[in-house]
């Protein structure tokens, strides 16, 4: 149904590794499926989103599904539905006309669409009523249905970013950890011009009891939070670690936390934004 959450659904499928196309004409779907099967990129999971915007859709979709299955392509149809009240509210909030009633009432368009899609809904493999669902709950439903059973669990793309507060907060940070209270190598003349990746700076920081205490506390904090972010359906997480200049303490802590995250079996990207800045 228009307004039932197709845009969110396609984003979720993309995060699960599907190659997604919105509103591909049904007559092209069998050819498209064959091209994906023969592709060097090994495109073996495809998500196609269709609705009543495709005028020829309803006349061809059932023949198309039969053709796909006869060709050996496993196909599952998911129908997203929402109550009339919920759809009216969503169209009202977006201030967009219903595609079947561009000059009439939204409710008229909804009722006409229900009649057109009734057969498809009746034959769908999975019907999801999104009326009571948040965006995150819809992602959970689709992830549960289409995450590869034999594959790894859903993962976030985790980035660790060190920075200096005097150069400004990173605009893309989801979590910010402040390590300015740790002993500062900047005040050691022999360490001032080095970075948090130099052995001498590492030895200095690891010689401070507070450093080890903080790393353990930060790991406990992330061990609690990361699974909940994954469960919520978050696809990307940027953890920023800041010290005064972004050269010593934040660099060291970001590298140590990255090692710990990798030890959990999770890939992580590390970037040191201000390490080379004065």
N, C-alpha and C positions, 0 to 999 in steps of 0.2 A: 504494500500500500504506500502511496506517496505520503511522505512524512513519517514513515514508521521506523526510520533509522538506517536506511541503505548506505548513506555516506559513512556513518560510523562502522557499519559492517564491513565495507570494502577496505577501510583503513585497518581494521583488525585482521582481515585476511592477508593483507599485504605484510603486516608485522609477523604473521605466521609463515611467510615464505611463498604465498600465492602470487602468481602473475595475474593482475586484475585488470579488467576492462569494463568500462561503464557504457551500457546501451549499445552493444554490438548488434547489428541487424541479425535476426535469427538465420536468414539464408546464408550468412557468412560463417556461422558457428562451426559446422562440420569441417570446412576448409581450414579455419583457424585452429581447430583441435588437431588436425593432421599436421599442420605446420609446427605446432608446439611439440608434438610427439617426435618430429624429425629434427628438431632444433639441436644445434651443437651445444646450446646452453642447458640442455636437459630440462626443459620446462615441463614438469610433470604434475604441477599443481596449479590449476587455473580457477580464478573466481570471476564469474560473469554476472553483472548486475543489470537487471532489466525491470522496466515498469511500463506503464501505459503511455509513456512518451513515444515509444516505438509503435507506430500505428499498425504495422503488419505483424507485430509480435504475437498477438493472441491467435491469429490465423495459422501461424507456422510453428509455434513453440512445441506443440505435442509431437508433430512429425519430426521436428529437429531432435527432440529427446530420444525418440525411437531410433533415428539414424545414428546418433552418437553411441547408443548402447549396442546396436548391431555391429558397429565398427570396433567394438571392444573397449570403448572409453567408459570407465565407471563414472556415473553421474549421480549427484545428489541435489535435490531441489529444496531450498530453504525459503519458506514464506514468512515475511515479517508483517505482523499485523498489529493494530492498535485500535482501541475503542474509538467510536465516532467522536466522543467528547474530547479524548486526548488529541485526535487529529485536528479537530477544529481549533483547539487551543494552540497547537503547534503552528498551524497556518496563520493564526491570528498574531502570534508572537513574531513570526518571520515576515508578516505582511505580504506574503506571496499568494497569488491566485492559485486555485487548484487547476491542474493541467486539463481536467475534463470540464471545468466550468470557469473559463477565463473571465467571463463577464457576468456570471451568476453567483449564487451563494456557494461557499465552501462545502456545506453539508450536501447540497445537490451533487456536487462533484464526487464526494466520498461515496454516496449511495450508488452512483453510476459505476464507479470503479469497483465496488464490492461485487456488483452483478457480473462485470466483465471478468473478474479474477476468481470467481467462486469455484470454477472447475479446477483451476491451477492449485488453489489452496487445498481442495479436497484430495488432490493427488500428490501433494508435497511430502517429501520424506521427513521434514522437520518444520513445524509451525512454531514460531516464537512470538508470543504476545509481549510487545515492548511497553505496553501501557504502564506497568508498575516499575519498569527497569530504568536505572540510571545508565549513563554511557558505560561506566565501568562494569556494571552488572551484565550488560549486553555483551561486552568483550569476554567476560567470564563464560557465558553460555557458548559463544562461538569458539572460544579457545578450547573448551572442554569437548566440543563436538568435532573439531577439525585439527587439533594438534596431533601430530603423528604419534601413534601409540608406541612405536618402537624407537622413536627419536628422543632427543634430549628434551628436558622440560623447557618451557618458555623462559627466555632469558631477557634481561634488559641489556641495552648497550650502555655500559658504565664508563664514564670518563672521570679521571682525577685531574684537577687543574690547580697548580700552585700559582699564587699571585701575591703582589705587595699592596697593602692597603693604601700606601701613599700614591699609588698609580691608579686607584679606583677599583671598585668592586666589579667582578665579571658580570655582565648582563645576563648570561645564560646559565647561571648557577641555580641548581635546585636545592642543594644543601651547602651551607658555608660553615666551615670550622675555623675558628680563630686560634692561632697558636702563638700569639704575640707574648704570652706570659712565659714561654719557655726561655731559658738562658740564651742570650743573643751572641752568636759568634762575631757579629759586627764589631763588638767592643774588644775583641782580641786582635791586636795588630797583625799577627801572623795569619789570621783567618779572614780578615776583612775582605780581601780581594778574591777569595775562593768562593765556591758554591756549595750547596748542600749535597752535591754528589762527590765532592773531594774527600779522600780518606781522612784527612786531618779534621775536617768539619764533622764528618760522621763520628769520628772517635770522640770529639769534644761533646757532641750532643748525646751520644750513647753513654758518656761518662756522667751524665746528669740524671739522678734518680727520677726527677720529674718527667723526663722524656719517656722513659719506659712506662711509668704510671699512666701518662696521657695516651700512649699508643694502645695500651690494654683497654682503657676506657673507651677510646674511639672505636676499637674493634667490637667491643660489646654493643656499643650504640648502633653500629652498622649491621651487626649480626641480627639485631632485633628488627631494624628497619627494612633491610633489603628484601626479605621474603614477603613483607607486607606490600612493598611497592610492586613486586612481581605479581602478587595475588590481585592487586588492584588493576593490573593490566598496563602498568607504565612501561613504555618501550625504551625510553632513554632517561638516564640519570646522570647529571653532572654534579660532582662533589668538589667544591672549591675549598682549598686550604690556604689561609692567608697569614702572612707575617708582615712586618713593617715594610720591608723592601722587596720581598719575594725572591730573595737570592739564597738564603740559608735554611732557616727552620721549615718554611712551608715546602721547599723542594725536598728536604729529607723526609718529612712526614708523608708527603704525597707518594714518594717512592716506596716507603715502608708499607703504607696502606695498600698500594698496588700489589706488592708481593703477597700480602695477606689475602686480598681478593682473588688473586690468581690461584692461591692455594685452595680456594673453595671450588675450583674448576670453572671459574668465570673469566672470560676474556675482559680485559680492561685497557683503555687507552690512557696514556699519561701525557700531559702537556705542562710545560713550565713557562708561563707567560712572561714573567719578568726576570728570569734568572740572569739574563745578560744585560739588564738595565742597571744604570748607576743609581 
